[in-house]
Amino acid sequence: MKKRILIFVIALSYCFVSLLTLVSCKSTYLNSKKSPILFDITKEADSNAFVNLRNYSDDFVFDMKYATADNFLKEKVYPCDECFLRVKTVKALLEANKSFLEKGYQIKLFDCYRPKAIQKKMFQLVPDPNFVANPKKGSIHNRGGAVDISLVDSSGVEVNMGTKFDFFGNEASHNYQNLSDEILANRKFLKEIMLSHNFKSFDSEWWHYNLNGSNNDEISNKKWRCEN
């Protein structure tokens, strides 16, 4: 009994010292383990906790660009193609995707939570806050409240949005109108449903959506390990 008490006291002391030195007792890595069964997001009590979207739905298409070299950095900067978001973001995104599914479409994801270290690297390459947030201020991606998305139809074909993801030019803006009626209608369709589910758009990027109020969340630099 005395031995157990001693171990408990030592553990508490370690955490106390860690707090004094600003080192968290919590892991700096997110849990990338995938569950054999889907979880119910409504059962998650902590709305600010980071979770893996793959554990809550099979109805998304994942094309996580930064887990490949197919991006403007021209290199793989994520260890694997996981999509981490805060619980409250996942709740809203699941409802938005449900609306798309009812109309014969589903969300395709390009990026979700992004560690601050990766944000710094991006800003060094594209130091334009119209397209890449200054890491000093932080991106909503760094807060777990942003998603970069498109849509695919029932055949799995990506909907034409006029530009590729991460196209740094005026043509990617919601305000750019020199596009075909089809493309304008596709962007409007995406935007209207996302806005109706507590997201807001980002003017210069048709693919980028932020959960309302997520700018108040803390910036994170947590990374994740991949499980085979």
The 8 nearest C-alpha neighbors of each residue, nearest first, counted from 0:
[[1, 3, 2, 4, 5, 6, 7, 8],
 [2, 0, 4, 3, 5, 6, 7, 8],
 [1, 3, 5, 0, 4, 6, 7, 8],
 [4, 2, 6, 0, 5, 1, 7, 8],
 [3, 5, 7, 1, 2, 6, 8, 0],
 [4, 6, 2, 8, 3, 7, 1, 9],
 [5, 7, 9, 3, 4, 8, 10, 2],
 [6, 8, 4, 10, 5, 9, 3, 11],
 [9, 7, 11, 5, 10, 6, 12, 4],
 [8, 10, 12, 6, 7, 11, 13, 5],
 [11, 9, 7, 13, 12, 8, 6, 14],
 [12, 10, 8, 14, 13, 9, 15, 7],
 [11, 13, 15, 9, 10, 14, 8, 16],
 [14, 12, 10, 16, 11, 15, 17, 9],
 [13, 15, 17, 11, 12, 16, 24, 18],
 [14, 16, 12, 18, 17, 13, 11, 19],
 [17, 15, 19, 13, 18, 14, 12, 20],
 [16, 18, 22, 14, 20, 15, 19, 21],
 [19, 17, 21, 15, 20, 16, 22, 14],
 [18, 20, 16, 17, 21, 15, 22, 14],
 [19, 21, 17, 18, 22, 16, 23, 15],
 [22, 20, 18, 19, 17, 23, 16, 24],
 [23, 21, 17, 20, 18, 24, 19, 16],
 [22, 24, 25, 17, 18, 21, 26, 14],
 [25, 23, 14, 17, 22, 26, 18, 13],
 [26, 24, 23, 27, 28, 22, 14, 17],
 [25, 27, 28, 24, 23, 29, 221, 30],
 [26, 28, 221, 25, 29, 222, 23, 220],
 [29, 27, 223, 222, 26, 221, 30, 224],
 [28, 30, 223, 222, 31, 221, 27, 224],
 [29, 31, 32, 28, 223, 224, 50, 51],
 [32, 30, 29, 225, 33, 223, 224, 51],
 [31, 33, 30, 226, 34, 225, 51, 54],
 [34, 32, 54, 31, 35, 53, 51, 226],
 [33, 35, 36, 54, 32, 37, 38, 53],
 [36, 34, 33, 37, 54, 38, 32, 53],
 [37, 35, 34, 38, 54, 33, 55, 56],
 [36, 38, 55, 54, 56, 34, 39, 35],
 [39, 37, 55, 54, 40, 36, 34, 56],
 [38, 40, 41, 42, 55, 37, 43, 54],
 [41, 39, 42, 43, 38, 90, 55, 86],
 [42, 40, 39, 43, 90, 44, 38, 86],
 [43, 41, 40, 39, 44, 38, 45, 46],
 [42, 44, 40, 41, 45, 46, 86, 39],
 [45, 43, 42, 46, 41, 86, 48, 40],
 [44, 46, 47, 48, 43, 86, 87, 85],
 [45, 47, 86, 87, 48, 44, 85, 43],
 [48, 46, 85, 45, 86, 49, 87, 216],
 [47, 49, 85, 45, 46, 86, 50, 84],
 [50, 48, 85, 84, 86, 83, 47, 51],
 [51, 49, 83, 84, 85, 52, 86, 48],
 [50, 52, 83, 53, 82, 54, 84, 31],
 [51, 53, 54, 55, 82, 83, 50, 89],
 [52, 54, 51, 55, 56, 57, 82, 33],
 [55, 53, 37, 52, 51, 34, 38, 33],
 [56, 54, 37, 38, 53, 52, 39, 40],
 [57, 55, 58, 53, 54, 37, 52, 59],
 [58, 56, 59, 53, 55, 54, 37, 60],
 [57, 59, 56, 60, 105, 96, 106, 100],
 [60, 58, 106, 57, 107, 105, 61, 56],
 [59, 61, 107, 108, 106, 62, 58, 105],
 [62, 60, 108, 63, 107, 59, 109, 80],
 [63, 61, 109, 108, 64, 60, 107, 80],
 [64, 62, 109, 80, 110, 66, 65, 61],
 [63, 65, 66, 67, 109, 62, 70, 69],
 [64, 66, 67, 75, 76, 77, 63, 70],
 [65, 67, 77, 75, 80, 79, 64, 63],
 [68, 66, 75, 65, 69, 64, 74, 70],
 [67, 69, 74, 75, 73, 70, 65, 66],
 [70, 68, 67, 64, 73, 71, 74, 65],
 [71, 69, 73, 72, 68, 64, 65, 74],
 [70, 72, 73, 69, 165, 74, 68, 121],
 [71, 73, 74, 70, 121, 68, 124, 75],
 [74, 72, 68, 71, 70, 69, 75, 67],
 [75, 73, 68, 72, 76, 67, 70, 69],
 [74, 76, 67, 68, 66, 65, 77, 73],
 [75, 77, 65, 66, 74, 78, 117, 67],
 [78, 76, 66, 79, 65, 75, 80, 67],
 [77, 79, 66, 225, 76, 224, 80, 223],
 [80, 78, 66, 77, 81, 225, 224, 67],
 [79, 81, 66, 63, 82, 77, 78, 61],
 [80, 82, 79, 83, 51, 31, 63, 53],
 [83, 81, 111, 52, 51, 84, 112, 80],
 [82, 84, 51, 112, 50, 52, 111, 49],
 [85, 83, 143, 49, 112, 50, 88, 89],
 [84, 86, 49, 47, 48, 88, 143, 87],
 [85, 87, 46, 89, 88, 48, 47, 49],
 [86, 88, 46, 90, 89, 85, 91, 47],
 [89, 87, 85, 91, 86, 90, 144, 92],
 [88, 90, 92, 86, 87, 91, 93, 84],
 [91, 89, 87, 93, 88, 92, 86, 40],
 [90, 92, 94, 88, 89, 93, 196, 95],
 [93, 91, 89, 95, 94, 90, 88, 96],
 [94, 92, 96, 90, 95, 91, 89, 97],
 [93, 95, 97, 91, 92, 96, 98, 90],
 [96, 94, 92, 98, 97, 93, 196, 193],
 [97, 95, 99, 93, 98, 94, 105, 106],
 [96, 98, 94, 100, 95, 99, 93, 101],
 [97, 99, 95, 101, 96, 100, 94, 102],
 [98, 100, 104, 96, 102, 101, 97, 105],
 [101, 99, 104, 103, 97, 102, 105, 98],
 [100, 102, 98, 99, 103, 97, 104, 96],
 [101, 103, 99, 100, 104, 98, 105, 97],
 [102, 104, 100, 153, 101, 152, 99, 105],
 [105, 103, 152, 100, 99, 151, 153, 102],
 [106, 104, 100, 99, 150, 151, 96, 59],
 [105, 107, 150, 59, 149, 96, 60, 108],
 [106, 108, 60, 149, 150, 148, 61, 59],
 [109, 107, 148, 61, 62, 110, 147, 60],
 [108, 110, 63, 62, 147, 64, 148, 107],
 [111, 109, 147, 63, 146, 108, 64, 112],
 [110, 112, 146, 82, 145, 83, 140, 113],
 [113, 111, 143, 140, 83, 84, 141, 82],
 [112, 114, 141, 140, 111, 115, 117, 118],
 [115, 113, 220, 116, 141, 117, 221, 219],
 [114, 116, 220, 118, 117, 141, 219, 119],
 [117, 115, 119, 118, 114, 220, 120, 113],
 [118, 116, 120, 119, 115, 114, 121, 113],
 [119, 117, 115, 121, 116, 120, 134, 122],
 [120, 118, 122, 116, 117, 121, 134, 123],
 [119, 121, 117, 123, 118, 122, 116, 124],
 [122, 120, 118, 124, 123, 119, 125, 117],
 [123, 121, 126, 125, 119, 124, 120, 131],
 [122, 124, 120, 121, 125, 126, 119, 118],
 [123, 125, 122, 121, 126, 120, 72, 71],
 [124, 126, 122, 127, 123, 121, 131, 130],
 [127, 125, 122, 123, 124, 128, 131, 133],
 [126, 128, 129, 125, 130, 131, 122, 132],
 [129, 127, 132, 131, 130, 133, 126, 122],
 [130, 128, 127, 131, 203, 132, 202, 204],
 [129, 131, 128, 127, 167, 132, 203, 204],
 [132, 130, 128, 127, 122, 129, 133, 125],
 [133, 131, 128, 138, 134, 137, 130, 122],
 [132, 134, 135, 136, 137, 128, 122, 131],
 [135, 133, 137, 136, 119, 118, 132, 115],
 [136, 134, 133, 137, 132, 119, 138, 115],
 [137, 135, 134, 133, 138, 132, 218, 139],
 [138, 136, 134, 135, 133, 132, 141, 218],
 [137, 139, 140, 141, 132, 134, 142, 136],
 [138, 140, 142, 141, 145, 144, 214, 143],
 [139, 141, 145, 112, 138, 113, 143, 142],
 [142, 140, 113, 138, 139, 218, 114, 219],
 [141, 143, 218, 139, 140, 144, 217, 216],
 [144, 142, 84, 112, 140, 85, 141, 145],
 [143, 145, 213, 210, 139, 142, 88, 209],
 [146, 144, 209, 140, 139, 208, 143, 111],
 [145, 147, 111, 208, 110, 207, 148, 209],
 [148, 146, 207, 110, 206, 109, 108, 208],
 [149, 147, 108, 206, 107, 109, 146, 106],
 [148, 150, 107, 106, 206, 108, 151, 158],
 [151, 149, 106, 107, 158, 105, 157, 104],
 [150, 152, 157, 156, 155, 158, 105, 104],
 [151, 153, 104, 155, 154, 156, 103, 157],
 [152, 154, 103, 155, 104, 151, 156, 105],
 [155, 153, 152, 156, 151, 157, 104, 103],
 [154, 156, 152, 151, 153, 157, 104, 105],
 [157, 155, 151, 152, 154, 158, 153, 150],
 [156, 158, 151, 150, 155, 159, 152, 149],
 [157, 159, 151, 150, 160, 156, 152, 185],
 [158, 160, 161, 182, 157, 185, 162, 181],
 [161, 159, 182, 162, 186, 158, 185, 163],
 [160, 162, 159, 182, 163, 178, 171, 170],
 [163, 161, 160, 171, 166, 164, 170, 159],
 [162, 164, 166, 165, 161, 160, 171, 159],
 [163, 165, 166, 162, 206, 109, 147, 148],
 [166, 164, 167, 163, 71, 70, 204, 130],
 [165, 167, 164, 163, 168, 171, 162, 170],
 [168, 166, 165, 130, 171, 169, 170, 204],
 [167, 169, 170, 166, 171, 172, 203, 130],
 [170, 168, 171, 172, 175, 203, 167, 174],
 [169, 171, 168, 172, 175, 162, 161, 177],
 [172, 170, 204, 169, 205, 168, 203, 162],
 [173, 171, 203, 204, 174, 175, 169, 170],
 [172, 174, 202, 175, 205, 203, 171, 204],
 [173, 175, 172, 176, 202, 203, 169, 171],
 [176, 174, 172, 173, 170, 177, 169, 171],
 [175, 177, 178, 174, 183, 173, 170, 179],
 [178, 176, 175, 179, 170, 183, 180, 174],
 [179, 177, 176, 182, 183, 180, 161, 175],
 [178, 180, 181, 182, 183, 177, 176, 161],
 [181, 179, 183, 182, 184, 178, 185, 176],
 [180, 182, 184, 179, 183, 185, 159, 178],
 [183, 181, 185, 160, 179, 184, 180, 161],
 [184, 182, 180, 186, 185, 181, 187, 179],
 [183, 185, 187, 181, 182, 186, 180, 188],
 [186, 184, 182, 188, 187, 183, 181, 189],
 [185, 187, 189, 183, 188, 184, 190, 160],
 [186, 188, 184, 190, 185, 189, 191, 183],
 [187, 189, 185, 191, 186, 190, 184, 192],
 [190, 188, 186, 187, 192, 191, 193, 185],
 [189, 191, 187, 193, 188, 192, 194, 186],
 [192, 190, 194, 188, 193, 189, 187, 195],
 [191, 193, 195, 194, 190, 189, 188, 95],
 [192, 194, 190, 196, 195, 198, 191, 95],
 [195, 193, 198, 191, 196, 192, 199, 197],
 [194, 196, 192, 193, 197, 191, 198, 95],
 [195, 197, 193, 194, 95, 198, 91, 192],
 [198, 196, 194, 211, 195, 210, 91, 199],
 [199, 197, 210, 194, 209, 211, 193, 196],
 [200, 198, 209, 194, 208, 211, 210, 197],
 [199, 201, 208, 207, 202, 209, 198, 190],
 [200, 202, 204, 207, 203, 208, 199, 205],
 [203, 201, 173, 172, 204, 200, 174, 205],
 [202, 204, 172, 201, 171, 173, 129, 205],
 [205, 203, 172, 171, 206, 207, 201, 202],
 [204, 206, 173, 207, 171, 172, 203, 186],
 [207, 205, 148, 147, 204, 149, 208, 164],
 [208, 206, 147, 204, 201, 205, 146, 200],
 [209, 207, 200, 146, 199, 145, 198, 201],
 [210, 208, 145, 198, 199, 144, 211, 200],
 [209, 211, 198, 144, 213, 197, 88, 145],
 [212, 210, 198, 213, 197, 209, 199, 214],
 [211, 213, 214, 215, 210, 216, 209, 144],
 [214, 212, 215, 144, 216, 210, 211, 139],
 [213, 215, 212, 216, 139, 142, 211, 144],
 [216, 214, 213, 212, 217, 142, 218, 139],
 [217, 215, 213, 214, 142, 218, 212, 47],
 [216, 218, 142, 219, 215, 214, 141, 213],
 [219, 217, 142, 141, 216, 137, 220, 115],
 [220, 218, 221, 141, 142, 114, 115, 217],
 [219, 221, 114, 115, 222, 116, 218, 141],
 [222, 220, 27, 28, 219, 114, 29, 223],
 [221, 223, 28, 29, 114, 220, 27, 224],
 [224, 222, 29, 28, 31, 225, 30, 221],
 [223, 225, 31, 226, 78, 28, 222, 29],
 [226, 224, 79, 31, 78, 223, 227, 32],
 [225, 227, 32, 224, 31, 33, 79, 30],
 [226, 225, 32, 224, 79, 33, 31, 78]]
